[in-house]
């Protein structure tokens, strides 16, 4: 992918579905997401990401651990047919925290092991701070409107990735602002803008996501 040719003024479009569930009367569960990302609003593939994992939530502890796998297909900007395939194993920990009556915060730490076409094995570290603010209710429940934001930083574990290729320690940063609505107690939708900054380019993406807990 030639990052220098990316139109940084073009608005991208990301469409996402997230799910998670816990097995009945168990500390175990599953979670995952399906994301279709475009360099433009639609039609110019940036990434197709399919990801899922097994979760573990210790009793009487406000933390969730995940071991998962992701399959990622990355396209080249400009409508070219060239794609790169990546298999990704990841481990993460999620720490929820409520501040006051309306502020719902989550800290997520993720470690990835990445197997990318034509590159050496590589790793990456990610930290995400999420904040949801309930607007018309003190609880995140059916018919609640809320404000959502997050910031996530990505750090590469290696600089040399094979065949003379190198990357920076800083991989990227994502900053997101959105408005959300609880359709049901366990189903919500969000629409917002995410700004993604790398060493080579910076771009805004329109995001529409559905979040399902069952």
C-alpha positions in Angstrom: 0.0 0.0 0.0 1.4 3.4 -1.0 0.4 5.7 1.9 1.7 8.8 0.2 -1.1 8.5 -2.4 -4.0 8.5 0.0 -6.4 11.4 -0.3 -6.4 12.7 3.3 -9.3 15.1 2.6 -11.6 12.3 1.5 -14.2 11.1 4.1 -14.1 7.3 4.6 -16.9 5.0 5.7 -16.7 2.3 8.3 -19.7 -0.1 9.0 -19.4 -2.3 12.0 -21.2 -4.9 14.1 -20.0 -5.9 17.6 -21.4 -8.7 19.7 -20.8 -10.3 23.1 -22.5 -12.9 25.3 -21.8 -14.9 28.4 -22.7 -18.5 28.8 -25.5 -19.1 31.3 -24.2 -19.1 34.9 -20.6 -19.2 33.7 -17.6 -16.9 33.8 -17.0 -17.8 30.1 -18.4 -16.1 27.0 -17.6 -15.0 23.5 -17.3 -11.7 21.7 -16.4 -10.5 18.2 -17.0 -8.0 15.5 -17.4 -7.7 11.7 -16.1 -4.5 10.1 -16.3 -3.3 6.5 -14.1 -0.3 6.1 -13.8 1.9 2.9 -11.4 4.6 2.0 -14.4 6.5 0.6 -18.0 6.3 1.8 -18.6 3.1 -0.1 -16.9 1.0 -2.7 -13.1 1.5 -2.2 -12.1 -1.2 0.2 -9.8 -0.2 3.0 -10.3 -3.3 5.2 -12.6 -6.3 5.8 -12.1 -7.5 9.4 -13.6 -10.6 11.0 -12.7 -11.1 14.6 -13.9 -13.3 17.5 -12.7 -14.6 20.8 -13.3 -16.5 24.0 -13.9 -14.3 27.1 -13.3 -15.0 30.8 -14.8 -12.7 33.6 -13.7 -13.7 37.1 -16.4 -13.7 39.7 -16.6 -10.6 41.9 -14.0 -8.9 39.7 -14.7 -6.0 37.3 -12.5 -7.2 34.5 -12.9 -9.3 31.3 -10.1 -11.2 29.6 -10.2 -12.2 25.9 -8.2 -14.6 23.7 -9.1 -14.2 20.1 -8.3 -14.4 16.4 -8.9 -12.0 13.5 -8.8 -12.3 9.8 -8.0 -9.0 8.0 -8.0 -8.2 4.3 -6.5 -4.8 3.5 -7.1 -3.0 0.2 -5.1 -0.4 -1.7 -6.4 3.2 -1.8 -7.9 4.2 -5.2 -10.0 1.2 -6.1 -7.1 -1.1 -7.1 -7.7 -4.8 -6.7 -4.5 -5.5 -4.8 -5.1 -6.7 -1.2 -3.0 -7.9 1.7 -4.0 -10.7 4.0 -3.3 -10.8 7.7 -4.0 -13.5 10.4 -4.0 -12.0 13.9 -4.0 -13.5 17.4 -4.8 -11.2 20.2 -5.2 -11.1 24.0 -6.9 -8.2 25.8 -8.1 -7.1 29.2 -11.1 -4.7 29.6 -11.6 -2.7 32.8 -15.0 -1.0 33.2 -15.5 1.9 35.6 -18.5 4.1 36.4 -17.9 7.7 37.4 -20.8 9.4 39.1 -24.3 8.7 37.8 -23.9 9.1 34.0 -20.3 8.5 33.1 -19.4 5.0 31.9 -15.7 4.4 31.2 -13.7 1.4 29.9 -10.0 0.8 29.7 -8.8 -1.8 27.1 -5.3 -3.1 26.8 -4.7 -5.4 23.8 -1.6 -7.3 22.6 -1.6 -8.6 19.0 0.6 -11.2 17.2 0.4 -10.5 13.5 1.1 -12.7 10.5 1.0 -10.4 7.5 1.6 -11.4 3.8 5.2 -10.8 2.8 6.3 -9.6 6.2 8.1 -11.2 9.2 6.1 -12.0 12.3 5.3 -8.8 14.1 3.5 -7.7 17.3 1.6 -4.6 18.4 0.4 -3.0 21.6 -2.9 -1.1 21.9 -4.5 1.0 24.6 -8.0 2.4 24.3 -9.9 4.7 26.7 -13.7 4.6 26.1 -16.2 7.0 27.7 -20.0 7.0 27.3 -22.1 9.7 28.9 -25.8 9.0 29.3 -27.8 12.1 28.4 -31.5 11.5 29.1 -31.2 8.8 31.7 -28.9 7.9 34.6 -28.6 4.3 33.3 -27.6 2.8 29.9 -30.9 1.2 29.1 -33.7 1.1 26.5 -34.3 4.6 24.9 -31.2 6.1 26.4 -29.4 8.7 24.2 -25.7 9.0 25.0 -22.5 10.7 23.9 -19.6 8.4 23.1 -15.9 9.0 22.6 -12.7 7.1 22.7 -9.0 7.4 22.0 -6.8 4.5 21.1 -3.0 4.5 20.5 -1.1 1.7 18.7 2.6 0.9 19.3 4.6 -1.5 17.1 6.6 -4.2 18.9 9.2 -4.4 16.1 10.7 -1.9 13.6 12.2 -4.4 11.1 9.4 -6.4 9.5 11.4 -8.3 6.8 12.7 -7.8 3.3 14.3 -4.5 4.1 11.0 -3.0 5.3 10.8 -1.0 8.5 8.0 0.7 10.5 8.0 3.3 13.2 7.4 2.5 16.9 4.3 4.7 16.8 1.8 2.9 14.5 -1.3 5.1 14.7 -3.8 7.0 16.9 -7.6 6.9 16.6 -9.9 9.6 18.2 -13.6 9.1 17.9 -16.8 11.2 18.7 -20.3 9.9 18.3 -23.9 9.9 19.4 -25.5 6.7 20.5 -29.0 5.3 21.2 -30.1 2.3 23.1 -32.8 0.6 20.9 -33.2 -2.1 23.5 -31.4 -2.7 26.8 -29.0 -5.0 25.0 -28.9 -3.4 21.6 -27.5 0.1 20.7 -26.5 2.0 17.6 -23.8 4.7 17.3 -23.0 7.2 14.5 -19.9 9.4 14.6 -16.6 10.5 13.2 -13.2 8.9 13.8 -9.9 10.6 13.0 -7.0 8.2 12.3 -3.4 9.5 12.4 -0.4 7.5 11.2 3.2 8.6 10.5 2.3 8.9 6.8 -1.2 10.3 6.7 -4.3 11.5 8.6 -7.9 10.8 7.6 -11.5 11.1 8.9 -13.9 8.2 8.8 -17.7 8.3 9.2 -18.6 5.4 11.4 -21.9 3.5 11.9 -21.9 0.7 14.4 -24.4 -1.8 15.9 -23.6 -3.2 19.4 -25.4 -6.3 20.5 -25.2 -8.1 23.8 -27.2 -11.4 24.1 
